[in-house]
Amino acid sequence: MERLVARYELESPLPLADAAAVIAGEQSSGTFMRLPGETDALLARSGARVESVIERSASDRPALPCVTEGIRYQRGEIVISWPLANMGPSLTNVLATVAGNLFELAEVSALRLLDITFPPAFARACPGPAFGVEGTLALAGLTSGPMIGTIVKPSVGLSPDETAALADQLIAGGIDFIKDDELQANGSHCPLAERVEKVMTVVNRHAERTGRKAMYAFNITGEIDEMKRNADLVAKAGGTCLMVSLHAIGLAGMAAIRRHAALPLHGHRNGWGLYQRSPDIGIAYPAWQKFWRLAGADHLHVNGIANKFSESDASVIASARAVGEPLFAAPLPAFKAMPVFSSGQTAVQMEPTYRALASTGFIYCAGGGIMGHPGGVAGGVASLRQAADAAIAGIPVDRHAASHPELAQALELFKAKRR
């Protein structure tokens, strides 16, 4: 029998094995007491199973408010499994199973979903990424990465003409990838249909000139039918990427647009801090990103090294590596996605990013790192490419900068700003 397996960090005033049993019952066949219909045969067939319990530490006070009081709050890792027959290969129902009411249990004073292992049935039932790294690079006319990208700023307020003018400047400067800000959707000041028309006129004109089409990710976040219409609009105009806000559209919305649209899906994780910020409750990225890859995300945001947010560099790199790890063993599809680095990125962080990831298969989005360069957009883009070239070749970035003025300018400016 195929089983779904989830690993958690748990804290409880109960012995961890007892608390794990409560969770297993709540998230499968049980409730707060044994009922007549919950027979031994039903439990054997449909009950969740506690696979392991490892206690690691203890405290004299709970990490989170806890209805069940105790003297000692044990903390450690537990592994629980469920028969696939309980929910079938359904992402939405898996989420309800592994990240549902268990967070609210009175016996729990901290709980975090660390990882999840999907059985092979999900490889057959879920769409997965249609393009991933290789398909994305091919659409952008590249043979290897990293893709140098940026975000349209100001976030909102630009008209379609102003957005197109900025895209014109960026593409002329050599950019590979541009994305709408997650706050820029279909507002009256910049309607999506007009934005697509104006921007794609610029993109297509440059593509005719250079033979390579810059990728623009249009934010089509909305209701499912609306997203389908907007995806068709982008495709008809010659667009090569769609962006969605993952938490806003949900797993069902993501899978629906993946099955409808024949374009890469750029998954923005805005709202992620709700799951990540506290060490005592939520969902860890290695578990979270698997759901979205199965649903069809080609690109997934992972923050960036030395970012403007609260996430540590170690967490950022672990997230980026997780996105590229196979979900299933061959001959099943690996469902790999492309990590997207952003948030305060400049030429300074390129080398440690590449070194930590040990791959060029990523999108590197810089806003101020491009726009704020003394040489303008072209200088900013060139500095990032030069930093990537140095990293890939194993040349110290400062030495490479000695013969590459755009990189030298970027290092001088952005290193000073980081002090």
SULTA-V352785 format. One record per residue. N is the residue number from 0. RES is the residue in one small letter. SS is DSSP state (~ for helix, > for strand, _ for the rest). PHI is phi in radians with two decimals (NA if undefined). OMEGA is omega in degrees with one decimal (999 if undefined). Layout:
n = {N,N}
res = {RES,RES}
ss = {SS,SS}
phi = {PHI,PHI}
omega = {OMEGA,OMEGA}
This chain:
n = {0,1,2,3,4,5,6,7,8,9,10,11,12,13,14,15,16,17,18,19,20,21,22,23,24,25,26,27,28,29,30,31,32,33,34,35,36,37,38,39,40,41,42,43,44,45,46,47,48,49,50,51,52,53,54,55,56,57,58,59,60,61,62,63,64,65,66,67,68,69,70,71,72,73,74,75,76,77,78,79,80,81,82,83,84,85,86,87,88,89,90,91,92,93,94,95,96,97,98,99,100,101,102,103,104,105,106,107,108,109,110,111,112,113,114,115,116,117,118,119,120,121,122,123,124,125,126,127,128,129,130,131,132,133,134,135,136,137,138,139,140,141,142,143,144,145,146,147,148,149,150,151,152,153,154,155,156,157,158,159,160,161,162,163,164,165,166,167,168,169,170,171,172,173,174,175,176,177,178,179,180,181,182,183,184,185,186,187,188,189,190,191,192,193,194,195,196,197,198,199,200,201,202,203,204,205,206,207,208,209,210,211,212,213,214,215,216,217,218,219,220,221,222,223,224,225,226,227,228,229,230,231,232,233,234,235,236,237,238,239,240,241,242,243,244,245,246,247,248,249,250,251,252,253,254,255,256,257,258,259,260,261,262,263,264,265,266,267,268,269,270,271,272,273,274,275,276,277,278,279,280,281,282,283,284,285,286,287,288,289,290,291,292,293,294,295,296,297,298,299,300,301,302,303,304,305,306,307,308,309,310,311,312,313,314,315,316,317,318,319,320,321,322,323,324,325,326,327,328,329,330,331,332,333,334,335,336,337,338,339,340,341,342,343,344,345,346,347,348,349,350,351,352,353,354,355,356,357,358,359,360,361,362,363,364,365,366,367,368,369,370,371,372,373,374,375,376,377,378,379,380,381,382,383,384,385,386,387,388,389,390,391,392,393,394,395,396,397,398,399,400,401,402,403,404,405,406,407,408,409,410,411,412,413,414,415,416,417,418}
res = {m,e,r,l,v,a,r,y,e,l,e,s,p,l,p,l,a,d,a,a,a,v,i,a,g,e,q,s,s,g,t,f,m,r,l,p,g,e,t,d,a,l,l,a,r,s,g,a,r,v,e,s,v,i,e,r,s,a,s,d,r,p,a,l,p,c,v,t,e,g,i,r,y,q,r,g,e,i,v,i,s,w,p,l,a,n,m,g,p,s,l,t,n,v,l,a,t,v,a,g,n,l,f,e,l,a,e,v,s,a,l,r,l,l,d,i,t,f,p,p,a,f,a,r,a,c,p,g,p,a,f,g,v,e,g,t,l,a,l,a,g,l,t,s,g,p,m,i,g,t,i,v,k,p,s,v,g,l,s,p,d,e,t,a,a,l,a,d,q,l,i,a,g,g,i,d,f,i,k,d,d,e,l,q,a,n,g,s,h,c,p,l,a,e,r,v,e,k,v,m,t,v,v,n,r,h,a,e,r,t,g,r,k,a,m,y,a,f,n,i,t,g,e,i,d,e,m,k,r,n,a,d,l,v,a,k,a,g,g,t,c,l,m,v,s,l,h,a,i,g,l,a,g,m,a,a,i,r,r,h,a,a,l,p,l,h,g,h,r,n,g,w,g,l,y,q,r,s,p,d,i,g,i,a,y,p,a,w,q,k,f,w,r,l,a,g,a,d,h,l,h,v,n,g,i,a,n,k,f,s,e,s,d,a,s,v,i,a,s,a,r,a,v,g,e,p,l,f,a,a,p,l,p,a,f,k,a,m,p,v,f,s,s,g,q,t,a,v,q,m,e,p,t,y,r,a,l,a,s,t,g,f,i,y,c,a,g,g,g,i,m,g,h,p,g,g,v,a,g,g,v,a,s,l,r,q,a,a,d,a,a,i,a,g,i,p,v,d,r,h,a,a,s,h,p,e,l,a,q,a,l,e,l,f,k,a,k,r,r}
ss = {_,_,>,>,>,>,>,>,>,>,>,>,_,_,_,~,~,~,~,~,~,~,~,~,~,~,_,_,_,_,_,_,_,_,_,_,_,_,_,~,~,~,~,~,~,~,_,_,>,>,>,>,>,>,>,>,>,>,>,_,_,_,_,_,_,_,_,_,_,_,_,_,>,>,>,>,>,>,>,>,>,>,>,~,~,~,_,_,_,_,~,~,~,~,~,~,~,~,_,_,~,~,~,~,_,_,_,_,_,>,>,>,>,>,>,>,>,_,_,_,~,~,~,~,~,_,_,_,_,_,_,~,~,~,~,~,~,~,~,_,_,_,_,_,_,_,>,>,>,>,>,_,_,_,_,_,_,_,_,~,~,~,~,~,~,~,~,~,~,~,~,~,_,_,_,_,>,>,>,_,_,_,_,_,_,_,_,_,_,_,_,~,~,~,~,~,~,~,~,~,~,~,~,~,~,~,~,~,~,~,_,_,_,_,>,>,>,>,>,_,_,_,_,~,~,~,~,~,~,~,~,~,~,~,~,~,_,_,_,_,>,>,>,>,>,~,~,~,~,~,~,~,~,~,~,~,~,~,~,~,_,_,_,>,>,>,>,>,_,_,_,_,~,~,~,~,_,_,_,_,>,>,>,_,~,~,~,~,~,~,~,~,~,~,~,_,_,_,>,>,>,_,_,_,_,_,_,_,_,_,_,_,~,~,~,~,~,~,~,~,~,~,~,_,_,_,_,_,_,_,_,_,_,_,_,_,_,>,>,>,>,_,_,_,_,_,~,~,~,~,~,~,~,~,~,~,~,_,_,_,_,>,>,>,>,_,_,~,~,~,~,_,_,_,_,~,~,~,~,~,~,~,~,~,~,~,~,~,~,~,~,~,~,_,_,_,~,~,~,~,~,_,_,_,~,~,~,~,~,~,~,~,~,~,~,~,~,~,_}
phi = {NA,-1.23,-2.29,-1.62,-2.16,-2.26,-2.00,-2.25,-1.73,-2.24,-2.21,-2.75,-1.31,-1.48,-0.93,-1.03,-1.10,-1.20,-1.13,-1.10,-1.13,-1.09,-1.09,-1.04,-1.20,-1.05,-1.72,-2.47,-1.70,-1.72,-2.53,-1.31,-2.59,-1.26,-1.84,-0.99,-1.28,-1.53,-1.36,-1.06,-1.16,-1.14,-1.05,-1.13,-1.47,-2.17,-1.25,-1.21,-2.15,-1.40,-1.55,-2.81,-2.44,-2.25,-1.44,-2.06,-2.79,-2.66,-2.47,-1.62,-2.53,-1.31,-1.24,-2.21,-0.94,-2.37,-1.18,-1.45,-1.44,-2.62,-1.65,-2.30,-1.86,-1.36,-2.39,3.14,-1.95,-2.24,-2.17,-2.18,-2.21,-2.26,-1.18,-1.02,-1.06,-1.10,-2.20,1.20,-1.36,-2.07,-1.08,-1.11,-1.39,-1.12,-1.06,-1.12,-1.40,-1.58,-2.45,-1.86,-1.14,-1.02,-1.18,-1.77,-1.08,-1.11,-1.45,-1.90,-1.93,-2.92,-2.77,-2.48,-1.34,-1.63,-2.83,-2.54,-2.04,-1.58,-1.24,-1.00,-0.99,-1.27,-1.17,-1.53,-1.65,-1.77,-1.25,1.19,-1.14,-1.48,-2.13,1.03,-1.20,-1.11,-1.15,-1.14,-1.04,-1.10,-1.12,-1.52,1.28,-2.02,-1.72,-2.74,-1.74,-1.28,-1.42,-1.55,-2.33,-2.71,-2.10,-1.17,-2.30,-0.99,-1.00,-2.39,2.04,-1.31,-1.40,-1.00,-1.14,-1.18,-1.11,-1.13,-1.13,-1.17,-1.06,-1.04,-1.13,-1.18,-1.20,-1.07,-1.43,1.75,-1.19,-1.66,-2.54,-2.29,-2.26,-1.07,-1.20,-1.13,-1.47,-1.70,-2.10,-2.45,-1.30,-1.16,-1.33,-2.61,-1.01,-1.03,-1.03,-1.24,-1.10,-1.06,-1.04,-1.22,-1.18,-1.20,-1.05,-1.19,-1.04,-1.16,-1.10,-1.18,-1.12,-1.12,-1.34,-1.82,1.42,-2.40,-1.72,-1.11,-1.60,-2.06,-1.67,-1.44,-1.38,-1.84,-0.86,3.06,-1.18,-1.05,-1.11,-1.10,-1.12,-1.10,-1.08,-1.22,-1.09,-1.12,-1.06,-1.13,-1.09,-1.10,-1.42,1.61,-1.19,-2.21,-2.83,-2.11,-2.01,-2.36,-1.55,-1.04,-1.20,-1.30,-1.68,1.31,-1.12,-1.14,-1.14,-1.14,-1.14,-1.16,-1.27,-1.11,-1.29,-1.56,-1.77,-1.74,-2.38,-1.05,-1.91,-1.63,-1.61,-1.64,-1.75,-0.91,1.67,-1.04,-1.01,-1.03,-1.66,-1.75,-1.11,-1.63,-1.34,-1.87,-2.77,2.22,-2.30,-1.33,-0.99,-0.96,-1.40,-1.03,-1.18,-1.13,-1.03,-1.31,-1.14,-1.07,-1.29,2.19,-1.22,-1.55,-2.18,-2.34,-1.21,-2.29,1.25,-2.81,-1.14,0.90,-1.37,-1.51,-1.72,-1.68,-1.33,-1.34,-1.05,-1.08,-1.16,-1.05,-1.19,-1.06,-1.14,-1.10,-1.16,-1.07,-1.06,-1.68,-1.44,-1.08,-1.41,-2.42,-1.41,-1.02,-1.55,-1.22,-1.11,-1.38,1.00,-1.34,-2.08,-1.89,-1.26,-2.09,-1.60,-2.77,1.47,1.22,-1.48,-2.48,-1.09,-1.11,-1.57,-1.09,-1.10,-1.14,-1.15,-1.10,-1.09,-1.27,-1.47,1.00,-2.80,-1.79,-1.47,-2.55,-1.77,-2.07,-1.69,-2.25,-1.67,-1.09,-1.13,-1.83,-1.14,-1.55,-1.19,-1.01,-1.60,1.31,-1.03,-1.06,-1.17,-1.15,-1.12,-1.06,-1.11,-1.23,-1.13,-1.16,-1.14,-1.17,-1.03,-1.11,-1.10,-1.14,-1.41,1.31,-1.64,-0.95,-1.09,-1.15,-1.21,-1.12,-1.13,-1.06,-2.00,-2.35,-1.08,-1.13,-1.16,-1.05,-1.11,-1.13,-1.12,-1.08,-1.25,-1.43,-1.17,-1.11,-1.24,-1.53,-1.29}
omega = {177.4,-179.3,173.3,-174.1,179.3,179.7,-176.2,160.8,-173.0,168.7,-177.7,171.7,175.1,167.1,-172.5,178.8,178.7,178.8,177.7,178.4,176.7,179.3,-179.2,178.9,-179.7,-174.3,173.0,-170.3,-167.1,170.8,-173.1,176.1,178.6,-179.5,-176.7,-177.9,-178.1,-177.1,176.9,179.8,178.1,178.5,-179.7,-176.3,-168.6,-178.5,172.0,-175.4,173.7,-175.4,-179.8,177.0,178.0,176.7,-177.3,-176.8,177.7,-179.5,178.4,176.8,-176.7,177.2,178.9,176.6,-173.5,-179.1,179.4,-176.7,178.6,176.4,-176.6,-178.5,-178.6,-179.9,178.9,-178.6,175.4,175.0,179.8,176.9,179.5,172.2,-178.8,-179.0,-179.5,-173.7,-176.1,-179.0,-176.5,-178.1,-177.8,-179.4,171.1,179.8,177.2,-178.4,-172.9,-178.6,-178.9,-174.1,-176.4,179.9,-174.4,-174.4,-179.4,-177.8,-175.3,176.0,170.0,179.6,-178.5,176.1,-174.8,-177.5,179.6,176.8,-179.4,176.5,-174.3,-179.9,-179.0,177.0,179.6,-174.1,-174.1,-175.9,-178.6,179.7,178.7,-173.0,-178.4,-176.2,-173.2,-179.7,178.5,179.1,-178.5,178.9,179.9,178.8,-178.3,175.2,177.7,178.4,-1.8,173.3,178.4,-174.7,177.3,-177.8,178.0,176.1,2.4,-175.0,176.9,177.4,178.0,175.5,174.9,178.7,179.3,177.0,179.3,178.8,177.5,177.0,178.2,-180.0,-178.1,-178.6,175.7,178.9,174.4,-177.2,176.9,-167.2,175.1,176.2,168.3,167.8,-179.5,178.5,-179.6,-177.7,-175.4,-178.7,-175.2,179.9,-178.0,-177.5,-175.1,-177.1,179.8,178.5,178.3,-179.1,-175.8,-178.1,-177.2,172.3,178.1,-178.0,-178.1,178.2,178.4,179.1,176.6,-178.5,-171.7,-174.8,180.0,-175.0,174.1,-178.6,176.3,180.0,178.9,-179.6,-178.6,-178.3,-179.7,173.8,-172.3,-179.7,177.4,179.7,178.6,178.1,-178.5,175.0,177.8,178.7,-179.8,-179.0,-179.1,-179.8,-179.4,179.5,-175.3,178.9,176.4,177.5,175.5,172.5,-167.2,-176.0,179.9,-175.6,177.6,-177.4,-179.8,177.7,179.9,-179.7,-179.7,-178.9,176.1,-178.3,-177.7,-168.8,178.6,178.7,176.2,179.2,-178.5,-174.7,177.7,-172.4,-179.0,-172.4,-177.3,-178.6,176.1,-177.8,-168.5,-164.7,-177.9,175.0,-171.9,178.5,176.1,-177.7,177.4,-175.8,179.8,176.3,-175.2,-173.1,179.4,177.6,-173.9,173.7,177.6,-179.2,174.1,180.0,175.5,-179.4,178.2,178.9,-179.5,-175.1,-178.5,177.7,-178.5,-175.3,-178.9,-178.7,-173.0,-172.6,-179.4,177.0,-178.9,178.3,179.3,-177.5,177.1,178.0,-179.2,177.6,-178.1,-178.4,-177.2,179.1,-179.8,174.8,-177.3,177.4,176.5,11.1,176.8,178.9,-178.0,179.7,178.7,177.0,-175.6,178.7,180.0,177.2,177.0,179.5,174.9,-176.8,178.9,176.5,-177.5,-175.1,-175.1,-176.3,178.0,176.6,179.9,-177.7,-177.9,-177.8,-178.6,-179.7,174.5,-175.5,179.8,172.7,-176.8,-175.7,178.3,176.1,177.0,179.2,174.3,-175.1,-176.9,-178.8,-179.9,179.2,-180.0,-176.1,-178.7,177.9,179.5,178.3,-179.9,-178.9,179.4,177.4,180.0,177.0,178.2,178.7,179.7,-178.6,-178.0,-179.2,-179.0,179.4,176.6,-171.8,179.8,178.7,178.6,-178.9,-178.0,179.9,179.7,-171.5,-179.4,177.5,179.0,178.8,-179.3,-179.2,-179.9,-176.9,-170.0,172.8,179.3,-177.9,-178.5,-177.7,999}
